[in-house]
Amino acid sequence: MLKDGREYAELGADYLEQLDPQRVTRCLVKRLQRLGYDVTLTPEKAAA
C-alpha cells in the first residue's frame, strides 16, 4: 500500500488457505494426530 500507493483491499479470511491447500491439509492432519487420532483421508466424490 505505502510502496505502491494502492488502497487497502481485504483478501478474505481464507486467503492463506487458498494459496496452498495441500499445506493446510498436512497441518490439520498432523494436528489431529498429535491429539491422538488416526487419520485417513479419502477424496470427496464429485457432485453429479
SULNOR-V442373 format. One record per residue. SS is DSSP state (~ for helix, > for strand, _ for the rest). PHI is phi in whole degrees, 0 to 359 (none if undefined). OMEGA is omega in whole degrees, 0 to 359 (999 if undefined). Layout:
<<SS PHI OMEGA> <SS PHI OMEGA>>
This chain:
<<_ none 181> <_ 291 182> <_ 290 185> <_ 265 182> <_ 75 180> <_ 272 176> <_ 280 179> <_ 293 176> <_ 229 179> <_ 291 183> <_ 272 178> <_ 109 184> <_ 293 184> <_ 254 182> <~ 303 183> <~ 293 177> <~ 293 180> <~ 287 180> <~ 295 183> <_ 213 183> <~ 298 179> <~ 294 177> <~ 296 178> <~ 299 179> <~ 300 180> <~ 300 181> <~ 296 180> <~ 291 177> <~ 296 179> <~ 299 180> <~ 296 178> <~ 295 179> <~ 296 177> <~ 296 178> <_ 277 175> <_ 98 180> <_ 262 172> <_ 266 189> <_ 252 173> <_ 232 181> <_ 258 174> <_ 232 180> <_ 296 177> <_ 285 179> <_ 289 180> <_ 293 179> <_ 291 182> <_ 274 999>>
